[in-house]
Amino acid sequence: MTRPLSPQLLRTVVLLASWCSVAGFAGSAGACDTPVYRYAMYRWHPAPYELYCFHDTQPDAEAQAVAAAVEQHVAAGAAPANLAFLPVDVAPDGQFRDGPPDIKEAWDKRSTKQTPWYLISSPAGVHLFEGSVSAHDIATLIDSPGRQAVGQLLAEGRAGVYVLVTTDDQAKSEAAEQVIRGAIDDVAAGKVQLYSTVLGSDDDAAPAPDINFGLVTVARDDAGEKWFLDCLLALEPDLRSATEPIAFLVYGRGRALFSSLGKGIHRDNLVPDMEFITGACSCMVKEQNPGVDLLMKFDWDAVADSLMQQFGREEGSPYRFSGDALFPELIIPAEDPLTSSGDDAAVTTAAELTAPATMVEVAATSAAELSTADAMPTAASLEDPPVQQLAVNSPPPIASEDHAAVSTANPWRAVLWVGGGLAGALVILFGITFLILRPR
């Protein structure tokens, strides 16, 4: 005969089940439906690369010039570079006592202690370079035509950009490019269905955007892309010795993840990477997600602002908790630009604001067209080979001002639904607890 459960044990089981239900409801209410690529653009700021300068007592004029060049690009207004200059004084006995153990080990291994001496370390702790650096090297260190091409495609609305590192084997490189291009085209055409977040049922919800990816090819022996290649090849320990084409996927604010190599560049390996960055974000910290930030100089805040204006108050977006989203009735309307007085004011028509971008395909774009003058290598003897840039379909157009006004019409709807649901669940739980624990 089965022994019945005691009343006390039964009460405990019911209480635990009730509390677990409430906890599960609260967890689901706070789930993040923002795709990874947009959340990364909103929140995941690039980690800095570290440029260590070993000097004796005081940095000499050359080291000071390097420090000034780094500061110029790091504080470059809207497009700062993620590079940190870290001076290390090894005087008076040439010993490095404080600092990261791996940096100290690199210094201690040197047979000669001549200064200044430089070491560049990635955010993952990989040593990219050891030796001499001049102020003229900083421009090519932080920027290149290939990196500008990647940033521009992300700015145009691509969820991610594949970077294909080609080799001397033209047949293998062309085959790899064809596979990547085919996967990108099929996703854009809807032939490959990627995981997509569930859109809200609100009337003011933004329409589902088309998912597009871009492609940039960089030759393995391209001297103008040396630092770009060094950053990419540092993602995995054995990539530097690889002789086959390598595919990387860049998303967010220049965060790159290794995709596939050689024969592994296949649709079955590309699609999971696409699904990852277009899937719902877990809202974890950046370091718990795959990939490493690239060393780049780009105006990521402008790209994030463009996405924010297009998709409104989604999770992770600064617009979600901005003043005009929470309290639109308190915002004083800006002066109508069509009626404002301005001598040289340029007026954009509504048709120009809402007109969709046309499909663009750029083949063999020259390096001069892809980068600004201050981002080009300073050495006059360097001739950058062309960087191929593929733009697949057009990104979704930026939402008009009318849609932006609609998306702020009812900012408290989601808050009221979640708060009301939690309150109701707590009332029910309190009632169950009272009925179970009341005196008999």
ABEGO torsion letter per residue (X at the ends): XBBBBBAAAAAAAAAAAAAAAAAAAAAAAABBABBAAAAAAAABBBBBBBBBBBBBGBBBAAAAAAAAAAAAAAABEABBBBBBBBBBBAOAAGBBABEBAAAAAAAAABABABOBBBBBBBAAGBBABBEBBBAAAAAAAABBAAAAAAAAAAAAGBABBBBBBBBABAAAAAAAAAAAAAAAAAAAAGABBBBBBBBBABAABBBBBBBBBBBBBBBAABAAAAAAAAAAAAABAAAAABABBBBBBBBEBGBBBBABBEAABBAAAAAAAAAAAABBBAGBBAAABBEBBBBBBBBAAAAAAAAAAAAEBBBGBAAAABAAAABAAABBBBBBAAABBBAABBBBBAAAAABBBBBBBBBGBBAAAABBAAABBABAABBBBBBBBBBBEBBBBBBBAAAAAAAAABAAAAAAAAAAAAAAAAAAAAAAAAAAABBX
